[in-house]
Amino acid sequence: MSTPTGDRVVVVGASLAGATAAFTLRETGFDGDIVLIGAETELPYERPALSKSYLAGEIPREKLLVRPAEAYDQHRIERRLGQAAVALDADDQTVTLESGDVSAYTQLVIATGASNVRPPIPGIDLAGVHQLRTIADADALRRALPGLRRVVVVGQGFIGCEITATLTTLGVDVTAVDAVPGPLWGPLGPQLSAVVRRWHEDHGARLINDLGVSAFLPDGAGRVNAIELADGQRLDAELVVVGVGVRPATGWLQDTPVHLVRGAIGVDTEGRTNLPGVYAAGDVAATWDSQLGQHVRHEHWATAIDQGQRVAYAITGTPQATEPGIPSFWSDQYDRSLQYVGSHDADCKVVVRGDLAQPDAPLLAFFLRADRLAAVLGVNSGRDLRRAQRLIGHGVAPAALADPAVDLRQLTPLIPAAR
């Protein structure tokens, strides 16, 4: 493409999605200025390992980087790190930074990701109460690990479960607490939650459910040494990790005309917002799903890459060769690899291939919406999950999905996928 003189893309958010958009712009021929703005001082990095191999000290910091520093120079991507964006003027096409500097743009990509929910629990500001979202959070937690014996993890979502698994594997006595009935209850439902519970309990972790936390309790030096549950029960803790979810980082956009959907930026399948020349990608964006008839946000590694690329293609006018990628994610806990492809909700019917009573055995779970396959989850079943993925969006006989004797490669979709 030929870039008009003076074209300047500002990417707010030095995230995986933001970095992907910036590099893809150059790789598709954009020759104008590219400015990457980030609140953290770090180069863009990938977050999945923070709660697993990086927290365990198994991989170095450099392995997390999206690209090394020299790649930004080679692609002529200006970095302005350690400066959060605080205001957007869509009429003047400018972004104001917390330093007071103003950056003008012809196109803007918002990729500010998400920030941790910080519940209003008394004592949450005590020393020894941690959260995990950034590499700085992970470093602080790693520094606290030597000699640690007893930890309470508040939250049994993916981050909470992964931290519980990592610390338990390192020999720490971990109790995980959540007000929901079981681990990963929301995303997986009761049947599969019970399987995850056995993983943790079989490795020595203690799980407490249906009870919230009423307070973090200090010792005489102002450091946490226990938590109090809603029923008055007290749990001793040398350290607490709080992981109860995230929310899109859009606080700086509240007084702008950007269309927000449940706190996220509503975009079309190419990342366009309601404002001319303004795009969004990654955890901060909610993409229109024509099948569901609503905007949907996916907090996944693969989605951040796909959306970052699609935004760059839209800006440069590069033809989109494929439909948006099907959302997918994975979670490693102990020696189990949980992989998921698609998107389901609580109204979906669950069909299981495998024995839920055998937590060590591979299994597949199929989520059906109106007789069509909406999503597939696999545990230590990567090959079969890939075979099942082609059936998403189609009607498939539930009995065939449940029967391990039926080769998934031989299944014929009953209904063409709607695209």
VOSENU-878195 format. One line per field, with one value per residue (C-alpha): x, y negated, z negated; residue number from 1. Coordinates in steps of 0.5 Angstrom, whole numbers, padded with zeros to 4 digits. Last residue first. Example, Ala and Ser with C-alpha at 12.3 -4.5 7.8 and 13.67 -1.06 7.14 Angstrom:
# VOSENU-878195
px = (0027 | 0025)
py = (0002 | 0009)
pz = (-0014 | -0016)
k = (2 | 1)
END
This chain:
# VOSENU-878195
px = (-0042 | -0047 | -0044 | -0047 | -0052 | -0051 | -0043 | -0040 | -0036 | -0031 | -0025 | -0028 | -0027 | -0033 | -0031 | -0030 | -0038 | -0040 | -0039 | -0043 | -0049 | -0049 | -0051 | -0047 | -0050 | -0045 | -0042 | -0036 | -0035 | -0028 | -0025 | -0027 | -0020 | -0016 | -0019 | -0018 | -0010 | -0010 | -0013 | -0010 | -0016 | -0020 | -0026 | -0030 | -0035 | -0041 | -0043 | -0050 | -0056 | -0059 | -0053 | -0048 | -0042 | -0037 | -0033 | -0027 | -0023 | -0016 | -0016 | -0012 | -0019 | -0022 | -0029 | -0031 | -0030 | -0029 | -0033 | -0038 | -0044 | -0045 | -0052 | -0051 | -0055 | -0049 | -0046 | -0041 | -0035 | -0030 | -0024 | -0021 | -0015 | -0014 | -0007 | -0006 | 0001 | 0000 | -0005 | -0004 | -0009 | -0011 | -0015 | -0019 | -0023 | -0025 | -0021 | -0024 | -0026 | -0020 | -0016 | -0018 | -0015 | -0010 | -0013 | -0008 | -0012 | -0016 | -0010 | -0007 | -0014 | -0014 | -0007 | -0008 | -0015 | -0012 | -0006 | -0011 | -0015 | -0010 | -0008 | -0015 | -0019 | -0025 | -0030 | -0037 | -0042 | -0049 | -0053 | -0050 | -0049 | -0047 | -0042 | -0039 | -0033 | -0032 | -0025 | -0021 | -0018 | -0015 | -0016 | -0019 | -0020 | -0021 | -0020 | -0028 | -0031 | -0036 | -0030 | -0027 | -0024 | -0024 | -0030 | -0034 | -0032 | -0035 | -0030 | -0031 | -0034 | -0041 | -0041 | -0037 | -0038 | -0033 | -0036 | -0031 | -0032 | -0031 | -0025 | -0020 | -0023 | -0023 | -0018 | -0023 | -0025 | -0021 | -0023 | -0022 | -0015 | -0012 | -0006 | -0005 | 0002 | 0004 | -0003 | -0008 | -0015 | -0020 | -0028 | -0033 | -0038 | -0036 | -0029 | -0023 | -0016 | -0010 | -0003 | -0003 | 0003 | 0002 | 0007 | 0003 | 0000 | -0006 | -0013 | -0015 | -0023 | -0030 | -0028 | -0033 | -0036 | -0039 | -0033 | -0026 | -0021 | -0015 | -0009 | -0005 | -0004 | -0010 | -0014 | -0012 | -0014 | -0020 | -0023 | -0021 | -0026 | -0031 | -0031 | -0032 | -0039 | -0041 | -0040 | -0034 | -0033 | -0037 | -0035 | -0028 | -0026 | -0033 | -0039 | -0038 | -0036 | -0028 | -0022 | -0016 | -0012 | -0005 | 0001 | 0007 | 0011 | 0013 | 0008 | 0003 | 0005 | 0004 | -0003 | -0006 | -0003 | -0006 | -0013 | -0013 | -0011 | -0016 | -0022 | -0022 | -0021 | -0018 | -0011 | -0009 | -0001 | 0002 | 0010 | 0014 | 0021 | 0023 | 0017 | 0016 | 0021 | 0017 | 0011 | 0014 | 0017 | 0010 | 0007 | 0012 | 0011 | 0004 | -0003 | -0002 | -0005 | -0001 | -0003 | 0003 | 0003 | -0004 | -0008 | -0013 | -0014 | -0022 | -0025 | -0027 | -0025 | -0019 | -0021 | -0015 | -0014 | -0015 | -0012 | -0010 | -0010 | -0013 | -0011 | -0012 | -0011 | -0009 | -0006 | -0003 | 0000 | 0000 | 0005 | 0002 | 0006 | -0001 | -0001 | -0006 | -0009 | -0010 | -0015 | -0018 | -0025 | -0024 | -0020 | -0018 | -0015 | -0011 | -0006 | -0001 | 0006 | 0012 | 0013 | 0013 | 0016 | 0017 | 0016 | 0021 | 0021 | 0028 | 0028 | 0022 | 0026 | 0032 | 0028 | 0026 | 0019 | 0013 | 0017 | 0016 | 0022 | 0026 | 0024 | 0027 | 0023 | 0023 | 0022 | 0016 | 0012 | 0015 | 0013 | 0006 | 0002 | 0006 | 0007 | 0000 | 0002 | 0006 | 0010 | 0010 | 0017 | 0017 | 0016 | 0008 | 0003 | 0005 | 0005 | 0007 | 0008 | 0008 | 0010 | 0008 | 0010 | 0005 | 0007 | 0003 | 0009 | 0010 | 0002 | 0003 | 0009 | 0004 | -0002 | 0002 | 0005 | -0002 | -0005 | 0001 | 0000 | 0004 | -0003 | -0005 | -0002 | -0002 | -0002 | 0001 | 0000 | 0003 | 0004 | -0001 | 0002 | 0002 | 0000)
py = (0035 | 0040 | 0047 | 0052 | 0057 | 0065 | 0064 | 0071 | 0075 | 0079 | 0075 | 0075 | 0083 | 0086 | 0091 | 0086 | 0085 | 0078 | 0074 | 0080 | 0080 | 0072 | 0072 | 0066 | 0060 | 0055 | 0048 | 0052 | 0059 | 0057 | 0056 | 0064 | 0066 | 0061 | 0063 | 0070 | 0069 | 0064 | 0069 | 0068 | 0065 | 0062 | 0057 | 0056 | 0050 | 0048 | 0055 | 0054 | 0057 | 0051 | 0050 | 0056 | 0056 | 0062 | 0064 | 0068 | 0073 | 0076 | 0080 | 0078 | 0075 | 0082 | 0081 | 0076 | 0082 | 0080 | 0077 | 0072 | 0068 | 0061 | 0058 | 0050 | 0045 | 0043 | 0040 | 0043 | 0040 | 0044 | 0048 | 0050 | 0053 | 0056 | 0059 | 0063 | 0065 | 0060 | 0054 | 0052 | 0048 | 0047 | 0042 | 0041 | 0036 | 0038 | 0034 | 0028 | 0030 | 0031 | 0027 | 0020 | 0016 | 0011 | 0004 | 0001 | -0001 | 0006 | 0010 | 0007 | 0008 | 0015 | 0017 | 0014 | 0018 | 0025 | 0024 | 0022 | 0027 | 0033 | 0030 | 0030 | 0025 | 0026 | 0020 | 0021 | 0016 | 0019 | 0022 | 0029 | 0031 | 0024 | 0024 | 0016 | 0016 | 0013 | 0010 | 0009 | 0016 | 0015 | 0010 | 0003 | -0002 | -0009 | -0012 | -0014 | -0013 | -0008 | -0003 | 0001 | 0008 | 0012 | 0016 | 0010 | 0006 | 0005 | 0002 | 0006 | 0003 | 0007 | 0005 | -0002 | -0006 | -0011 | -0018 | -0020 | -0021 | -0014 | -0013 | -0014 | -0008 | -0004 | 0002 | 0008 | 0011 | 0017 | 0023 | 0025 | 0027 | 0025 | 0028 | 0028 | 0029 | 0032 | 0035 | 0037 | 0039 | 0036 | 0038 | 0033 | 0035 | 0030 | 0032 | 0029 | 0029 | 0029 | 0027 | 0020 | 0015 | 0009 | 0011 | 0013 | 0019 | 0017 | 0020 | 0020 | 0019 | 0022 | 0027 | 0031 | 0038 | 0043 | 0046 | 0048 | 0052 | 0055 | 0057 | 0064 | 0066 | 0070 | 0064 | 0060 | 0065 | 0067 | 0060 | 0060 | 0066 | 0063 | 0057 | 0061 | 0063 | 0057 | 0052 | 0050 | 0043 | 0041 | 0046 | 0046 | 0049 | 0050 | 0048 | 0040 | 0036 | 0038 | 0040 | 0044 | 0046 | 0048 | 0051 | 0049 | 0055 | 0052 | 0056 | 0053 | 0046 | 0048 | 0051 | 0046 | 0040 | 0044 | 0045 | 0037 | 0035 | 0039 | 0038 | 0040 | 0034 | 0032 | 0036 | 0037 | 0039 | 0043 | 0045 | 0040 | 0040 | 0037 | 0035 | 0028 | 0026 | 0030 | 0026 | 0019 | 0021 | 0024 | 0017 | 0014 | 0018 | 0016 | 0019 | 0022 | 0020 | 0020 | 0019 | 0020 | 0012 | 0010 | 0006 | 0012 | 0011 | 0010 | 0013 | 0008 | 0013 | 0011 | 0013 | 0014 | 0009 | 0011 | 0010 | 0003 | 0004 | -0002 | -0003 | -0010 | -0013 | -0020 | -0021 | -0027 | -0025 | -0030 | -0030 | -0032 | -0027 | -0023 | -0022 | -0026 | -0023 | -0027 | -0027 | -0034 | -0031 | -0025 | -0028 | -0022 | -0023 | -0019 | -0015 | -0012 | -0013 | -0008 | -0007 | -0011 | -0007 | -0009 | -0003 | -0004 | 0003 | 0005 | 0000 | 0004 | 0011 | 0009 | 0009 | 0016 | 0018 | 0021 | 0021 | 0027 | 0031 | 0025 | 0026 | 0033 | 0039 | 0044 | 0040 | 0042 | 0036 | 0036 | 0043 | 0042 | 0036 | 0031 | 0036 | 0033 | 0026 | 0025 | 0019 | 0012 | 0008 | 0006 | -0001 | 0001 | -0005 | -0004 | -0008 | -0005 | -0010 | -0009 | -0014 | -0013 | -0007 | -0002 | 0004 | 0010 | 0012 | 0005 | 0005 | 0012 | 0010 | 0005 | 0009 | 0015 | 0010 | 0007 | 0014 | 0017 | 0011 | 0004 | 0001 | -0006 | -0005 | -0011 | -0011 | -0017 | -0018 | -0025 | -0023 | -0018 | -0011 | -0007 | 0000)
pz = (-0017 | -0019 | -0019 | -0015 | -0019 | -0020 | -0020 | -0018 | -0023 | -0020 | -0023 | -0030 | -0030 | -0034 | -0039 | -0044 | -0044 | -0047 | -0040 | -0036 | -0041 | -0041 | -0033 | -0030 | -0028 | -0026 | -0028 | -0031 | -0027 | -0025 | -0032 | -0033 | -0030 | -0034 | -0040 | -0038 | -0038 | -0044 | -0049 | -0055 | -0058 | -0052 | -0052 | -0045 | -0044 | -0040 | -0037 | -0034 | -0037 | -0039 | -0043 | -0044 | -0049 | -0048 | -0053 | -0051 | -0056 | -0058 | -0064 | -0070 | -0073 | -0072 | -0075 | -0069 | -0064 | -0057 | -0052 | -0055 | -0052 | -0055 | -0053 | -0053 | -0057 | -0061 | -0055 | -0050 | -0046 | -0041 | -0043 | -0050 | -0052 | -0059 | -0060 | -0066 | -0069 | -0075 | -0072 | -0065 | -0062 | -0055 | -0050 | -0044 | -0041 | -0033 | -0029 | -0025 | -0018 | -0013 | -0008 | -0010 | -0005 | -0007 | -0007 | -0011 | -0017 | -0017 | -0016 | -0022 | -0026 | -0024 | -0026 | -0033 | -0033 | -0031 | -0036 | -0042 | -0041 | -0041 | -0048 | -0051 | -0054 | -0050 | -0050 | -0046 | -0043 | -0041 | -0036 | -0038 | -0031 | -0029 | -0034 | -0035 | -0038 | -0045 | -0046 | -0052 | -0052 | -0045 | -0040 | -0039 | -0033 | -0032 | -0025 | -0025 | -0032 | -0033 | -0034 | -0028 | -0031 | -0024 | -0027 | -0029 | -0036 | -0042 | -0047 | -0054 | -0060 | -0059 | -0052 | -0051 | -0045 | -0045 | -0046 | -0051 | -0059 | -0061 | -0056 | -0062 | -0066 | -0060 | -0062 | -0061 | -0068 | -0071 | -0076 | -0083 | -0084 | -0090 | -0093 | -0100 | -0104 | -0111 | -0112 | -0118 | -0116 | -0121 | -0120 | -0122 | -0117 | -0112 | -0112 | -0116 | -0113 | -0117 | -0117 | -0113 | -0115 | -0119 | -0124 | -0130 | -0125 | -0120 | -0118 | -0111 | -0112 | -0110 | -0105 | -0101 | -0102 | -0098 | -0097 | -0100 | -0097 | -0100 | -0096 | -0097 | -0090 | -0089 | -0092 | -0086 | -0081 | -0084 | -0084 | -0077 | -0075 | -0080 | -0076 | -0070 | -0072 | -0075 | -0070 | -0066 | -0065 | -0071 | -0076 | -0075 | -0081 | -0085 | -0089 | -0088 | -0094 | -0093 | -0097 | -0095 | -0101 | -0099 | -0103 | -0099 | -0096 | -0089 | -0086 | -0091 | -0089 | -0081 | -0082 | -0087 | -0082 | -0076 | -0080 | -0082 | -0075 | -0072 | -0076 | -0084 | -0087 | -0094 | -0094 | -0102 | -0103 | -0108 | -0108 | -0105 | -0106 | -0099 | -0095 | -0097 | -0091 | -0086 | -0089 | -0087 | -0081 | -0079 | -0080 | -0077 | -0071 | -0071 | -0073 | -0079 | -0086 | -0093 | -0100 | -0104 | -0106 | -0108 | -0103 | -0102 | -0110 | -0109 | -0103 | -0097 | -0092 | -0087 | -0080 | -0076 | -0070 | -0063 | -0056 | -0054 | -0046 | -0044 | -0036 | -0034 | -0027 | -0024 | -0031 | -0035 | -0042 | -0048 | -0053 | -0060 | -0064 | -0065 | -0057 | -0053 | -0046 | -0040 | -0035 | -0035 | -0035 | -0039 | -0045 | -0049 | -0056 | -0061 | -0057 | -0062 | -0061 | -0063 | -0056 | -0050 | -0044 | -0037 | -0032 | -0026 | -0025 | -0026 | -0032 | -0035 | -0033 | -0037 | -0044 | -0043 | -0041 | -0044 | -0051 | -0056 | -0054 | -0056 | -0063 | -0064 | -0064 | -0070 | -0076 | -0078 | -0077 | -0070 | -0069 | -0071 | -0073 | -0069 | -0064 | -0060 | -0060 | -0054 | -0054 | -0051 | -0053 | -0060 | -0063 | -0064 | -0062 | -0055 | -0049 | -0042 | -0036 | -0029 | -0024 | -0017 | -0012 | -0013 | -0008 | -0011 | -0015 | -0018 | -0020 | -0023 | -0028 | -0031 | -0031 | -0034 | -0039 | -0041 | -0042 | -0046 | -0050 | -0050 | -0050 | -0046 | -0039 | -0036 | -0028 | -0024 | -0017 | -0015 | -0008 | -0006 | -0006 | 0001 | 0000)
k = (419 | 418 | 417 | 416 | 415 | 414 | 413 | 412 | 411 | 410 | 409 | 408 | 407 | 406 | 405 | 404 | 403 | 402 | 401 | 400 | 399 | 398 | 397 | 396 | 395 | 394 | 393 | 392 | 391 | 390 | 389 | 388 | 387 | 386 | 385 | 384 | 383 | 382 | 381 | 380 | 379 | 378 | 377 | 376 | 375 | 374 | 373 | 372 | 371 | 370 | 369 | 368 | 367 | 366 | 365 | 364 | 363 | 362 | 361 | 360 | 359 | 358 | 357 | 356 | 355 | 354 | 353 | 352 | 351 | 350 | 349 | 348 | 347 | 346 | 345 | 344 | 343 | 342 | 341 | 340 | 339 | 338 | 337 | 336 | 335 | 334 | 333 | 332 | 331 | 330 | 329 | 328 | 327 | 326 | 325 | 324 | 323 | 322 | 321 | 320 | 319 | 318 | 317 | 316 | 315 | 314 | 313 | 312 | 311 | 310 | 309 | 308 | 307 | 306 | 305 | 304 | 303 | 302 | 301 | 300 | 299 | 298 | 297 | 296 | 295 | 294 | 293 | 292 | 291 | 290 | 289 | 288 | 287 | 286 | 285 | 284 | 283 | 282 | 281 | 280 | 279 | 278 | 277 | 276 | 275 | 274 | 273 | 272 | 271 | 270 | 269 | 268 | 267 | 266 | 265 | 264 | 263 | 262 | 261 | 260 | 259 | 258 | 257 | 256 | 255 | 254 | 253 | 252 | 251 | 250 | 249 | 248 | 247 | 246 | 245 | 244 | 243 | 242 | 241 | 240 | 239 | 238 | 237 | 236 | 235 | 234 | 233 | 232 | 231 | 230 | 229 | 228 | 227 | 226 | 225 | 224 | 223 | 222 | 221 | 220 | 219 | 218 | 217 | 216 | 215 | 214 | 213 | 212 | 211 | 210 | 209 | 208 | 207 | 206 | 205 | 204 | 203 | 202 | 201 | 200 | 199 | 198 | 197 | 196 | 195 | 194 | 193 | 192 | 191 | 190 | 189 | 188 | 187 | 186 | 185 | 184 | 183 | 182 | 181 | 180 | 179 | 178 | 177 | 176 | 175 | 174 | 173 | 172 | 171 | 170 | 169 | 168 | 167 | 166 | 165 | 164 | 163 | 162 | 161 | 160 | 159 | 158 | 157 | 156 | 155 | 154 | 153 | 152 | 151 | 150 | 149 | 148 | 147 | 146 | 145 | 144 | 143 | 142 | 141 | 140 | 139 | 138 | 137 | 136 | 135 | 134 | 133 | 132 | 131 | 130 | 129 | 128 | 127 | 126 | 125 | 124 | 123 | 122 | 121 | 120 | 119 | 118 | 117 | 116 | 115 | 114 | 113 | 112 | 111 | 110 | 109 | 108 | 107 | 106 | 105 | 104 | 103 | 102 | 101 | 100 | 99 | 98 | 97 | 96 | 95 | 94 | 93 | 92 | 91 | 90 | 89 | 88 | 87 | 86 | 85 | 84 | 83 | 82 | 81 | 80 | 79 | 78 | 77 | 76 | 75 | 74 | 73 | 72 | 71 | 70 | 69 | 68 | 67 | 66 | 65 | 64 | 63 | 62 | 61 | 60 | 59 | 58 | 57 | 56 | 55 | 54 | 53 | 52 | 51 | 50 | 49 | 48 | 47 | 46 | 45 | 44 | 43 | 42 | 41 | 40 | 39 | 38 | 37 | 36 | 35 | 34 | 33 | 32 | 31 | 30 | 29 | 28 | 27 | 26 | 25 | 24 | 23 | 22 | 21 | 20 | 19 | 18 | 17 | 16 | 15 | 14 | 13 | 12 | 11 | 10 | 9 | 8 | 7 | 6 | 5 | 4 | 3 | 2 | 1)
END
